[in-house]
Amino acid sequence: MASFGGQLRRLRMRAGLGLRTFAELIAERTSTVSAIELGQRTPWHRADKLERVADVLGLVTASEFCDD
């Protein structure tokens, strides 16, 4: 299975969102999102942040992408 960062980048791009736009929509710094996508930083662990990411990407939190 792909890393969280790799999946995040793929889903962000599939949603047609640039890095800056995505970061703004989830109230996060662009550098933080970039570092997570590149595997240079651990993913978010707070449920509210992960729910926001899922909402922006149009994911259902019960989907396979939200299991990890």
PQR file of N, CA, C, O and H, with PARSE charges and radii, in Angstrom:
ATOM      1  N   MET A   1       0.834  -1.182   0.000 -0.4000 1.5000
ATOM      2  CA  MET A   1       0.000   0.000   0.000 -0.0000 2.0000
ATOM      3  C   MET A   1       0.883   1.250   0.000  0.5500 1.7000
ATOM      4  O   MET A   1       1.942   1.274   0.627 -0.5500 1.4000
ATOM      5  N   ALA A   2       0.443   2.260  -0.694 -0.4000 1.5000
ATOM      6  CA  ALA A   2       1.198   3.509  -0.788 -0.0000 2.0000
ATOM      7  C   ALA A   2       1.214   4.223   0.560  0.5500 1.7000
ATOM      8  O   ALA A   2       0.340   4.015   1.401 -0.5500 1.4000
ATOM      9  H   ALA A   2      -0.418   2.241  -1.204  0.4000 1.0000
ATOM     10  N   SER A   3       2.210   5.054   0.744 -0.4000 1.5000
ATOM     11  CA  SER A   3       2.313   5.820   1.980 -0.0000 2.0000
ATOM     12  C   SER A   3       1.170   6.830   2.083  0.5500 1.7000
ATOM     13  O   SER A   3       0.534   7.165   1.083 -0.5500 1.4000
ATOM     14  H   SER A   3       2.920   5.223   0.061  0.4000 1.0000
ATOM     15  N   PHE A   4       0.921   7.304   3.289 -0.4000 1.5000
ATOM     16  CA  PHE A   4      -0.113   8.314   3.494 -0.0000 2.0000
ATOM     17  C   PHE A   4       0.155   9.522   2.608  0.5500 1.7000
ATOM     18  O   PHE A   4      -0.751  10.022   1.941 -0.5500 1.4000
ATOM     19  H   PHE A   4       1.438   7.032   4.100  0.4000 1.0000
ATOM     20  N   GLY A   5       1.399   9.989   2.602 -0.4000 1.5000
ATOM     21  CA  GLY A   5       1.753  11.160   1.805 -0.0000 2.0000
ATOM     22  C   GLY A   5       1.529  10.962   0.323  0.5500 1.7000
ATOM     23  O   GLY A   5       1.038  11.856  -0.366 -0.5500 1.4000
ATOM     24  H   GLY A   5       2.134   9.582   3.144  0.4000 1.0000
ATOM     25  N   GLY A   6       1.891   9.783  -0.167 -0.4000 1.5000
ATOM     26  CA  GLY A   6       1.676   9.469  -1.579 -0.0000 2.0000
ATOM     27  C   GLY A   6       0.201   9.433  -1.926  0.5500 1.7000
ATOM     28  O   GLY A   6      -0.219   9.958  -2.957 -0.5500 1.4000
ATOM     29  H   GLY A   6       2.289   9.057   0.392  0.4000 1.0000
ATOM     30  N   GLN A   7      -0.583   8.811  -1.058 -0.4000 1.5000
ATOM     31  CA  GLN A   7      -2.035   8.760  -1.264 -0.0000 2.0000
ATOM     32  C   GLN A   7      -2.628  10.163  -1.206  0.5500 1.7000
ATOM     33  O   GLN A   7      -3.487  10.513  -2.016 -0.5500 1.4000
ATOM     34  H   GLN A   7      -0.243   8.384  -0.220  0.4000 1.0000
ATOM     35  N   LEU A   8      -2.173  10.960  -0.256 -0.4000 1.5000
ATOM     36  CA  LEU A   8      -2.676  12.326  -0.118 -0.0000 2.0000
ATOM     37  C   LEU A   8      -2.421  13.120  -1.394  0.5500 1.7000
ATOM     38  O   LEU A   8      -3.314  13.804  -1.894 -0.5500 1.4000
ATOM     39  H   LEU A   8      -1.476  10.677   0.402  0.4000 1.0000
ATOM     40  N   ARG A   9      -1.218  13.029  -1.911 -0.4000 1.5000
ATOM     41  CA  ARG A   9      -0.882  13.759  -3.141 -0.0000 2.0000
ATOM     42  C   ARG A   9      -1.740  13.293  -4.316  0.5500 1.7000
ATOM     43  O   ARG A   9      -2.255  14.107  -5.082 -0.5500 1.4000
ATOM     44  H   ARG A   9      -0.493  12.473  -1.505  0.4000 1.0000
ATOM     45  N   ARG A  10      -1.886  11.986  -4.446 -0.4000 1.5000
ATOM     46  CA  ARG A  10      -2.688  11.428  -5.533 -0.0000 2.0000
ATOM     47  C   ARG A  10      -4.141  11.890  -5.431  0.5500 1.7000
ATOM     48  O   ARG A  10      -4.739  12.285  -6.432 -0.5500 1.4000
ATOM     49  H   ARG A  10      -1.467  11.325  -3.824  0.4000 1.0000
ATOM     50  N   LEU A  11      -4.703  11.841  -4.242 -0.4000 1.5000
ATOM     51  CA  LEU A  11      -6.094  12.257  -4.052 -0.0000 2.0000
ATOM     52  C   LEU A  11      -6.265  13.766  -4.251  0.5500 1.7000
ATOM     53  O   LEU A  11      -7.266  14.218  -4.807 -0.5500 1.4000
ATOM     54  H   LEU A  11      -4.218  11.520  -3.429  0.4000 1.0000
ATOM     55  N   ARG A  12      -5.283  14.531  -3.793 -0.4000 1.5000
ATOM     56  CA  ARG A  12      -5.335  15.993  -3.973 -0.0000 2.0000
ATOM     57  C   ARG A  12      -5.320  16.339  -5.454  0.5500 1.7000
ATOM     58  O   ARG A  12      -6.096  17.175  -5.916 -0.5500 1.4000
ATOM     59  H   ARG A  12      -4.470  14.164  -3.341  0.4000 1.0000
ATOM     60  N   MET A  13      -4.433  15.690  -6.189 -0.4000 1.5000
ATOM     61  CA  MET A  13      -4.336  15.965  -7.617 -0.0000 2.0000
ATOM     62  C   MET A  13      -5.582  15.482  -8.354  0.5500 1.7000
ATOM     63  O   MET A  13      -6.055  16.147  -9.275 -0.5500 1.4000
ATOM     64  H   MET A  13      -3.802  15.010  -5.813  0.4000 1.0000
ATOM     65  N   ARG A  14      -6.117  14.322  -7.951 -0.4000 1.5000
ATOM     66  CA  ARG A  14      -7.342  13.811  -8.562 -0.0000 2.0000
ATOM     67  C   ARG A  14      -8.503  14.786  -8.339  0.5500 1.7000
ATOM     68  O   ARG A  14      -9.393  14.905  -9.182 -0.5500 1.4000
ATOM     69  H   ARG A  14      -5.733  13.781  -7.203  0.4000 1.0000
ATOM     70  N   ALA A  15      -8.485  15.479  -7.199 -0.4000 1.5000
ATOM     71  CA  ALA A  15      -9.518  16.467  -6.888 -0.0000 2.0000
ATOM     72  C   ALA A  15      -9.283  17.785  -7.630  0.5500 1.7000
ATOM     73  O   ALA A  15     -10.111  18.694  -7.569 -0.5500 1.4000
ATOM     74  H   ALA A  15      -7.762  15.383  -6.514  0.4000 1.0000
ATOM     75  N   GLY A  16      -8.149  17.880  -8.331 -0.4000 1.5000
ATOM     76  CA  GLY A  16      -7.845  19.088  -9.092 -0.0000 2.0000
ATOM     77  C   GLY A  16      -7.397  20.252  -8.231  0.5500 1.7000
ATOM     78  O   GLY A  16      -7.582  21.411  -8.602 -0.5500 1.4000
ATOM     79  H   GLY A  16      -7.477  17.141  -8.381  0.4000 1.0000
ATOM     80  N   LEU A  17      -6.811  19.950  -7.087 -0.4000 1.5000
ATOM     81  CA  LEU A  17      -6.386  20.998  -6.151 -0.0000 2.0000
ATOM     82  C   LEU A  17      -4.871  21.158  -6.165  0.5500 1.7000
ATOM     83  O   LEU A  17      -4.129  20.184  -6.032 -0.5500 1.4000
ATOM     84  H   LEU A  17      -6.661  19.008  -6.786  0.4000 1.0000
ATOM     85  N   GLY A  18      -4.430  22.381  -6.327 -0.4000 1.5000
ATOM     86  CA  GLY A  18      -3.020  22.682  -6.199 -0.0000 2.0000
ATOM     87  C   GLY A  18      -2.621  22.635  -4.732  0.5500 1.7000
ATOM     88  O   GLY A  18      -3.477  22.661  -3.848 -0.5500 1.4000
ATOM     89  H   GLY A  18      -5.033  23.172  -6.436  0.4000 1.0000
ATOM     90  N   LEU A  19      -1.345  22.568  -4.481 -0.4000 1.5000
ATOM     91  CA  LEU A  19      -0.833  22.467  -3.114 -0.0000 2.0000
ATOM     92  C   LEU A  19      -1.283  23.647  -2.257  0.5500 1.7000
ATOM     93  O   LEU A  19      -1.763  23.452  -1.140 -0.5500 1.4000
ATOM     94  H   LEU A  19      -0.649  22.548  -5.199  0.4000 1.0000
ATOM     95  N   ARG A  20      -1.132  24.856  -2.765 -0.4000 1.5000
ATOM     96  CA  ARG A  20      -1.510  26.047  -1.982 -0.0000 2.0000
ATOM     97  C   ARG A  20      -3.003  26.099  -1.703  0.5500 1.7000
ATOM     98  O   ARG A  20      -3.429  26.397  -0.587 -0.5500 1.4000
ATOM     99  H   ARG A  20      -0.741  25.014  -3.672  0.4000 1.0000
ATOM    100  N   THR A  21      -3.785  25.808  -2.719 -0.4000 1.5000
ATOM    101  CA  THR A  21      -5.239  25.836  -2.550 -0.0000 2.0000
ATOM    102  C   THR A  21      -5.674  24.803  -1.519  0.5500 1.7000
ATOM    103  O   THR A  21      -6.471  25.097  -0.629 -0.5500 1.4000
ATOM    104  H   THR A  21      -3.439  25.565  -3.625  0.4000 1.0000
ATOM    105  N   PHE A  22      -5.144  23.593  -1.647 -0.4000 1.5000
ATOM    106  CA  PHE A  22      -5.482  22.531  -0.705 -0.0000 2.0000
ATOM    107  C   PHE A  22      -5.093  22.925   0.717  0.5500 1.7000
ATOM    108  O   PHE A  22      -5.880  22.761   1.649 -0.5500 1.4000
ATOM    109  H   PHE A  22      -4.497  23.354  -2.371  0.4000 1.0000
ATOM    110  N   ALA A  23      -3.892  23.438   0.877 -0.4000 1.5000
ATOM    111  CA  ALA A  23      -3.433  23.849   2.202 -0.0000 2.0000
ATOM    112  C   ALA A  23      -4.354  24.922   2.793  0.5500 1.7000
ATOM    113  O   ALA A  23      -4.686  24.867   3.977 -0.5500 1.4000
ATOM    114  H   ALA A  23      -3.253  23.571   0.120  0.4000 1.0000
ATOM    115  N   GLU A  24      -4.759  25.876   1.992 -0.4000 1.5000
ATOM    116  CA  GLU A  24      -5.670  26.914   2.477 -0.0000 2.0000
ATOM    117  C   GLU A  24      -7.007  26.316   2.898  0.5500 1.7000
ATOM    118  O   GLU A  24      -7.568  26.702   3.924 -0.5500 1.4000
ATOM    119  H   GLU A  24      -4.490  25.920   1.030  0.4000 1.0000
ATOM    120  N   LEU A  25      -7.516  25.382   2.112 -0.4000 1.5000
ATOM    121  CA  LEU A  25      -8.816  24.786   2.408 -0.0000 2.0000
ATOM    122  C   LEU A  25      -8.826  23.967   3.697  0.5500 1.7000
ATOM    123  O   LEU A  25      -9.866  23.824   4.339 -0.5500 1.4000
ATOM    124  H   LEU A  25      -7.061  25.069   1.278  0.4000 1.0000
ATOM    125  N   ILE A  26      -7.669  23.432   4.069 -0.4000 1.5000
ATOM    126  CA  ILE A  26      -7.604  22.654   5.307 -0.0000 2.0000
ATOM    127  C   ILE A  26      -6.953  23.448   6.442  0.5500 1.7000
ATOM    128  O   ILE A  26      -6.666  22.898   7.505 -0.5500 1.4000
ATOM    129  H   ILE A  26      -6.824  23.548   3.547  0.4000 1.0000
ATOM    130  N   ALA A  27      -6.723  24.728   6.213 -0.4000 1.5000
ATOM    131  CA  ALA A  27      -6.130  25.620   7.225 -0.0000 2.0000
ATOM    132  C   ALA A  27      -4.777  25.087   7.708  0.5500 1.7000
ATOM    133  O   ALA A  27      -4.541  24.910   8.903 -0.5500 1.4000
ATOM    134  H   ALA A  27      -6.956  25.175   5.349  0.4000 1.0000
ATOM    135  N   GLU A  28      -3.911  24.843   6.741 -0.4000 1.5000
ATOM    136  CA  GLU A  28      -2.576  24.308   7.033 -0.0000 2.0000
ATOM    137  C   GLU A  28      -1.539  25.050   6.196  0.5500 1.7000
ATOM    138  O   GLU A  28      -1.867  25.621   5.155 -0.5500 1.4000
ATOM    139  H   GLU A  28      -4.103  24.987   5.770  0.4000 1.0000
ATOM    140  N   ARG A  29      -0.307  25.041   6.645 -0.4000 1.5000
ATOM    141  CA  ARG A  29       0.765  25.670   5.872 -0.0000 2.0000
ATOM    142  C   ARG A  29       1.104  24.799   4.670  0.5500 1.7000
ATOM    143  O   ARG A  29       1.087  23.571   4.749 -0.5500 1.4000
ATOM    144  H   ARG A  29      -0.040  24.577   7.491  0.4000 1.0000
ATOM    145  N   THR A  30       1.412  25.456   3.561 -0.4000 1.5000
ATOM    146  CA  THR A  30       1.789  24.742   2.346 -0.0000 2.0000
ATOM    147  C   THR A  30       3.010  23.866   2.593  0.5500 1.7000
ATOM    148  O   THR A  30       3.065  22.735   2.110 -0.5500 1.4000
ATOM    149  H   THR A  30       1.426  26.454   3.497  0.4000 1.0000
ATOM    150  N   SER A  31       3.975  24.364   3.329 -0.4000 1.5000
ATOM    151  CA  SER A  31       5.196  23.605   3.599 -0.0000 2.0000
ATOM    152  C   SER A  31       4.901  22.337   4.397  0.5500 1.7000
ATOM    153  O   SER A  31       5.565  21.318   4.208 -0.5500 1.4000
ATOM    154  H   SER A  31       3.931  25.283   3.721  0.4000 1.0000
ATOM    155  N   THR A  32       3.923  22.393   5.276 -0.4000 1.5000
ATOM    156  CA  THR A  32       3.549  21.214   6.061 -0.0000 2.0000
ATOM    157  C   THR A  32       2.937  20.146   5.164  0.5500 1.7000
ATOM    158  O   THR A  32       3.307  18.975   5.246 -0.5500 1.4000
ATOM    159  H   THR A  32       3.383  23.221   5.430  0.4000 1.0000
ATOM    160  N   VAL A  33       2.001  20.550   4.309 -0.4000 1.5000
ATOM    161  CA  VAL A  33       1.370  19.600   3.391 -0.0000 2.0000
ATOM    162  C   VAL A  33       2.431  18.986   2.471  0.5500 1.7000
ATOM    163  O   VAL A  33       2.439  17.775   2.252 -0.5500 1.4000
ATOM    164  H   VAL A  33       1.701  21.502   4.242  0.4000 1.0000
ATOM    165  N   SER A  34       3.309  19.808   1.941 -0.4000 1.5000
ATOM    166  CA  SER A  34       4.364  19.324   1.059 -0.0000 2.0000
ATOM    167  C   SER A  34       5.254  18.311   1.770  0.5500 1.7000
ATOM    168  O   SER A  34       5.575  17.264   1.207 -0.5500 1.4000
ATOM    169  H   SER A  34       3.302  20.793   2.119  0.4000 1.0000
ATOM    170  N   ALA A  35       5.651  18.612   2.995 -0.4000 1.5000
ATOM    171  CA  ALA A  35       6.511  17.703   3.754 -0.0000 2.0000
ATOM    172  C   ALA A  35       5.814  16.374   4.032  0.5500 1.7000
ATOM    173  O   ALA A  35       6.456  15.324   3.998 -0.5500 1.4000
ATOM    174  H   ALA A  35       5.390  19.462   3.453  0.4000 1.0000
ATOM    175  N   ILE A  36       4.520  16.406   4.305 -0.4000 1.5000
ATOM    176  CA  ILE A  36       3.769  15.164   4.532 -0.0000 2.0000
ATOM    177  C   ILE A  36       3.711  14.363   3.243  0.5500 1.7000
ATOM    178  O   ILE A  36       3.941  13.154   3.255 -0.5500 1.4000
ATOM    179  H   ILE A  36       3.999  17.259   4.333  0.4000 1.0000
ATOM    180  N   GLU A  37       3.408  15.018   2.135 -0.4000 1.5000
ATOM    181  CA  GLU A  37       3.335  14.320   0.846 -0.0000 2.0000
ATOM    182  C   GLU A  37       4.669  13.687   0.466  0.5500 1.7000
ATOM    183  O   GLU A  37       4.692  12.620  -0.148 -0.5500 1.4000
ATOM    184  H   GLU A  37       3.221  16.000   2.125  0.4000 1.0000
ATOM    185  N   LEU A  38       5.757  14.316   0.816 -0.4000 1.5000
ATOM    186  CA  LEU A  38       7.088  13.808   0.471 -0.0000 2.0000
ATOM    187  C   LEU A  38       7.637  12.813   1.495  0.5500 1.7000
ATOM    188  O   LEU A  38       8.737  12.287   1.327 -0.5500 1.4000
ATOM    189  H   LEU A  38       5.739  15.182   1.315  0.4000 1.0000
ATOM    190  N   GLY A  39       6.868  12.558   2.551 -0.4000 1.5000
ATOM    191  CA  GLY A  39       7.308  11.624   3.581 -0.0000 2.0000
ATOM    192  C   GLY A  39       8.351  12.188   4.516  0.5500 1.7000
ATOM    193  O   GLY A  39       9.033  11.433   5.210 -0.5500 1.4000
ATOM    194  H   GLY A  39       5.975  12.985   2.688  0.4000 1.0000
ATOM    195  N   GLN A  40       8.489  13.499   4.547 -0.4000 1.5000
ATOM    196  CA  GLN A  40       9.483  14.154   5.396 -0.0000 2.0000
ATOM    197  C   GLN A  40       8.910  14.557   6.755  0.5500 1.7000
ATOM    198  O   GLN A  40       9.634  15.031   7.631 -0.5500 1.4000
ATOM    199  H   GLN A  40       7.936  14.111   3.983  0.4000 1.0000
ATOM    200  N   ARG A  41       7.615  14.363   6.916 -0.4000 1.5000
ATOM    201  CA  ARG A  41       6.933  14.710   8.156 -0.0000 2.0000
ATOM    202  C   ARG A  41       5.815  13.698   8.376  0.5500 1.7000
ATOM    203  O   ARG A  41       5.203  13.219   7.421 -0.5500 1.4000
ATOM    204  H   ARG A  41       7.027  13.977   6.204  0.4000 1.0000
ATOM    205  N   THR A  42       5.558  13.382   9.617 -0.4000 1.5000
ATOM    206  CA  THR A  42       4.482  12.430   9.903 -0.0000 2.0000
ATOM    207  C   THR A  42       3.133  13.075   9.602  0.5500 1.7000
ATOM    208  O   THR A  42       2.970  14.288   9.735 -0.5500 1.4000
ATOM    209  H   THR A  42       6.054  13.771  10.393  0.4000 1.0000
ATOM    210  N   PRO A  43       2.175  12.254   9.197 -0.5600 1.5000
ATOM    211  CA  PRO A  43       0.832  12.783   8.903  0.2800 2.0000
ATOM    212  C   PRO A  43       0.146  13.314  10.158  0.5500 1.7000
ATOM    213  O   PRO A  43       0.586  13.072  11.282 -0.5500 1.4000
ATOM    214  N   TRP A  44      -0.916  14.025   9.940 -0.4000 1.5000
ATOM    215  CA  TRP A  44      -1.716  14.538  11.041 -0.0000 2.0000
ATOM    216  C   TRP A  44      -2.315  13.371  11.813  0.5500 1.7000
ATOM    217  O   TRP A  44      -2.555  12.299  11.257 -0.5500 1.4000
ATOM    218  H   TRP A  44      -1.273  14.222   9.027  0.4000 1.0000
ATOM    219  N   HIS A  45      -2.552  13.594  13.101 -0.4000 1.5000
ATOM    220  CA  HIS A  45      -3.171  12.571  13.940 -0.0000 2.0000
ATOM    221  C   HIS A  45      -4.473  13.062  14.557  0.5500 1.7000
ATOM    222  O   HIS A  45      -5.271  12.263  15.046 -0.5500 1.4000
ATOM    223  H   HIS A  45      -2.357  14.464  13.553  0.4000 1.0000
ATOM    224  N   ARG A  46      -4.690  14.366  14.535 -0.4000 1.5000
ATOM    225  CA  ARG A  46      -5.921  14.914  15.129 -0.0000 2.0000
ATOM    226  C   ARG A  46      -7.116  14.571  14.250  0.5500 1.7000
ATOM    227  O   ARG A  46      -7.093  14.769  13.035 -0.5500 1.4000
ATOM    228  H   ARG A  46      -4.041  15.016  14.137  0.4000 1.0000
ATOM    229  N   ALA A  47      -8.148  14.058  14.882 -0.4000 1.5000
ATOM    230  CA  ALA A  47      -9.352  13.640  14.153 -0.0000 2.0000
ATOM    231  C   ALA A  47      -9.979  14.799  13.389  0.5500 1.7000
ATOM    232  O   ALA A  47     -10.445  14.614  12.265 -0.5500 1.4000
ATOM    233  H   ALA A  47      -8.167  13.897  15.868  0.4000 1.0000
ATOM    234  N   ASP A  48      -9.998  15.989  13.979 -0.4000 1.5000
ATOM    235  CA  ASP A  48     -10.630  17.133  13.301 -0.0000 2.0000
ATOM    236  C   ASP A  48      -9.876  17.519  12.035  0.5500 1.7000
ATOM    237  O   ASP A  48     -10.499  17.903  11.045 -0.5500 1.4000
ATOM    238  H   ASP A  48      -9.619  16.139  14.892  0.4000 1.0000
ATOM    239  N   LYS A  49      -8.571  17.427  12.046 -0.4000 1.5000
ATOM    240  CA  LYS A  49      -7.774  17.746  10.854 -0.0000 2.0000
ATOM    241  C   LYS A  49      -7.986  16.680   9.780  0.5500 1.7000
ATOM    242  O   LYS A  49      -8.163  17.007   8.607 -0.5500 1.4000
ATOM    243  H   LYS A  49      -8.064  17.116  12.850  0.4000 1.0000
ATOM    244  N   LEU A  50      -7.970  15.424  10.174 -0.4000 1.5000
ATOM    245  CA  LEU A  50      -8.176  14.343   9.211 -0.0000 2.0000
ATOM    246  C   LEU A  50      -9.583  14.395   8.616  0.5500 1.7000
ATOM    247  O   LEU A  50      -9.762  14.104   7.433 -0.5500 1.4000
ATOM    248  H   LEU A  50      -7.826  15.158  11.127  0.4000 1.0000
ATOM    249  N   GLU A  51     -10.563  14.755   9.406 -0.4000 1.5000
ATOM    250  CA  GLU A  51     -11.921  14.907   8.888 -0.0000 2.0000
ATOM    251  C   GLU A  51     -11.992  16.055   7.886  0.5500 1.7000
ATOM    252  O   GLU A  51     -12.687  15.953   6.875 -0.5500 1.4000
ATOM    253  H   GLU A  51     -10.417  14.991  10.366  0.4000 1.0000
ATOM    254  N   ARG A  52     -11.285  17.136   8.156 -0.4000 1.5000
ATOM    255  CA  ARG A  52     -11.259  18.277   7.230 -0.0000 2.0000
ATOM    256  C   ARG A  52     -10.599  17.867   5.917  0.5500 1.7000
ATOM    257  O   ARG A  52     -11.100  18.198   4.843 -0.5500 1.4000
ATOM    258  H   ARG A  52     -10.720  17.219   8.978  0.4000 1.0000
ATOM    259  N   VAL A  53      -9.495  17.158   5.996 -0.4000 1.5000
ATOM    260  CA  VAL A  53      -8.806  16.671   4.793 -0.0000 2.0000
ATOM    261  C   VAL A  53      -9.760  15.785   3.987  0.5500 1.7000
ATOM    262  O   VAL A  53      -9.884  15.948   2.773 -0.5500 1.4000
ATOM    263  H   VAL A  53      -9.088  16.889   6.869  0.4000 1.0000
ATOM    264  N   ALA A  54     -10.425  14.858   4.655 -0.4000 1.5000
ATOM    265  CA  ALA A  54     -11.364  13.965   3.976 -0.0000 2.0000
ATOM    266  C   ALA A  54     -12.496  14.754   3.322  0.5500 1.7000
ATOM    267  O   ALA A  54     -12.884  14.464   2.190 -0.5500 1.4000
ATOM    268  H   ALA A  54     -10.324  14.726   5.641  0.4000 1.0000
ATOM    269  N   ASP A  55     -13.027  15.755   4.036 -0.4000 1.5000
ATOM    270  CA  ASP A  55     -14.106  16.584   3.482 -0.0000 2.0000
ATOM    271  C   ASP A  55     -13.662  17.305   2.222  0.5500 1.7000
ATOM    272  O   ASP A  55     -14.366  17.296   1.213 -0.5500 1.4000
ATOM    273  H   ASP A  55     -12.712  15.991   4.955  0.4000 1.0000
ATOM    274  N   VAL A  56     -12.494  17.929   2.281 -0.4000 1.5000
ATOM    275  CA  VAL A  56     -11.993  18.700   1.144 -0.0000 2.0000
ATOM    276  C   VAL A  56     -11.734  17.792  -0.058  0.5500 1.7000
ATOM    277  O   VAL A  56     -11.946  18.190  -1.203 -0.5500 1.4000
ATOM    278  H   VAL A  56     -11.922  17.936   3.101  0.4000 1.0000
ATOM    279  N   LEU A  57     -11.277  16.576   0.213 -0.4000 1.5000
ATOM    280  CA  LEU A  57     -10.992  15.637  -0.876 -0.0000 2.0000
ATOM    281  C   LEU A  57     -12.228  14.866  -1.325  0.5500 1.7000
ATOM    282  O   LEU A  57     -12.165  14.088  -2.277 -0.5500 1.4000
ATOM    283  H   LEU A  57     -11.104  16.252   1.144  0.4000 1.0000
ATOM    284  N   GLY A  58     -13.342  15.079  -0.650 -0.4000 1.5000
ATOM    285  CA  GLY A  58     -14.574  14.406  -1.029 -0.0000 2.0000
ATOM    286  C   GLY A  58     -14.601  12.936  -0.658  0.5500 1.7000
ATOM    287  O   GLY A  58     -15.263  12.137  -1.320 -0.5500 1.4000
ATOM    288  H   GLY A  58     -13.394  15.712   0.122  0.4000 1.0000
ATOM    289  N   LEU A  59     -13.879  12.574   0.405 -0.4000 1.5000
ATOM    290  CA  LEU A  59     -13.843  11.186   0.850 -0.0000 2.0000
ATOM    291  C   LEU A  59     -14.886  10.945   1.933  0.5500 1.7000
ATOM    292  O   LEU A  59     -15.253  11.853   2.680 -0.5500 1.4000
ATOM    293  H   LEU A  59     -13.341  13.224   0.942  0.4000 1.0000
ATOM    294  N   VAL A  60     -15.343   9.738   2.000 -0.4000 1.5000
ATOM    295  CA  VAL A  60     -16.219   9.317   3.083 -0.0000 2.0000
ATOM    296  C   VAL A  60     -15.306   8.735   4.149  0.5500 1.7000
ATOM    297  O   VAL A  60     -14.470   7.886   3.840 -0.5500 1.4000
ATOM    298  H   VAL A  60     -15.045   9.001   1.394  0.4000 1.0000
ATOM    299  N   THR A  61     -15.441   9.166   5.386 -0.4000 1.5000
ATOM    300  CA  THR A  61     -14.493   8.735   6.422 -0.0000 2.0000
ATOM    301  C   THR A  61     -14.521   7.237   6.687  0.5500 1.7000
ATOM    302  O   THR A  61     -13.622   6.717   7.347 -0.5500 1.4000
ATOM    303  H   THR A  61     -16.119   9.856   5.637  0.4000 1.0000
ATOM    304  N   ALA A  62     -15.523   6.536   6.194 -0.4000 1.5000
ATOM    305  CA  ALA A  62     -15.559   5.086   6.338 -0.0000 2.0000
ATOM    306  C   ALA A  62     -14.894   4.384   5.149  0.5500 1.7000
ATOM    307  O   ALA A  62     -14.916   3.155   5.078 -0.5500 1.4000
ATOM    308  H   ALA A  62     -16.254   6.958   5.657  0.4000 1.0000
ATOM    309  N   SER A  63     -14.307   5.137   4.219 -0.4000 1.5000
ATOM    310  CA  SER A  63     -13.692   4.539   3.047 -0.0000 2.0000
ATOM    311  C   SER A  63     -12.334   3.922   3.387  0.5500 1.7000
ATOM    312  O   SER A  63     -11.768   4.187   4.447 -0.5500 1.4000
ATOM    313  H   SER A  63     -14.289   6.135   4.277  0.4000 1.0000
ATOM    314  N   GLU A  64     -11.827   3.104   2.480 -0.4000 1.5000
ATOM    315  CA  GLU A  64     -10.538   2.450   2.689 -0.0000 2.0000
ATOM    316  C   GLU A  64      -9.396   3.446   2.837  0.5500 1.7000
ATOM    317  O   GLU A  64      -8.382   3.119   3.454 -0.5500 1.4000
ATOM    318  H   GLU A  64     -12.287   2.889   1.618  0.4000 1.0000
ATOM    319  N   PHE A  65      -9.530   4.663   2.285 -0.4000 1.5000
ATOM    320  CA  PHE A  65      -8.461   5.660   2.374 -0.0000 2.0000
ATOM    321  C   PHE A  65      -8.348   6.227   3.776  0.5500 1.7000
ATOM    322  O   PHE A  65      -7.317   6.804   4.120 -0.5500 1.4000
ATOM    323  H   PHE A  65     -10.354   4.928   1.784  0.4000 1.0000
ATOM    324  N   CYS A  66      -9.377   6.077   4.589 -0.4000 1.5000
ATOM    325  CA  CYS A  66      -9.378   6.642   5.935 -0.0000 2.0000
ATOM    326  C   CYS A  66      -9.086   5.600   6.992  0.5500 1.7000
ATOM    327  O   CYS A  66      -9.074   5.925   8.179 -0.5500 1.4000
ATOM    328  H   CYS A  66     -10.214   5.608   4.309  0.4000 1.0000
ATOM    329  N   ASP A  67      -8.850   4.357   6.601 -0.4000 1.5000
ATOM    330  CA  ASP A  67      -8.592   3.299   7.565 -0.0000 2.0000
ATOM    331  C   ASP A  67      -7.268   3.476   8.278  0.5500 1.7000
ATOM    332  O   ASP A  67      -7.173   3.177   9.469 -0.5500 1.4000
ATOM    333  H   ASP A  67      -8.860   4.093   5.637  0.4000 1.0000
ATOM    334  N   ASP A  68      -6.263   3.945   7.603 -0.4000 1.5000
ATOM    335  CA  ASP A  68      -4.935   4.087   8.204 -0.0000 2.0000
ATOM    336  C   ASP A  68      -4.812   5.472   8.757  0.5500 1.7000
ATOM    337  O   ASP A  68      -3.773   5.823   9.315 -0.5500 1.4000
ATOM    338  H   ASP A  68      -6.340   4.189   6.636  0.4000 1.0000
TER
END
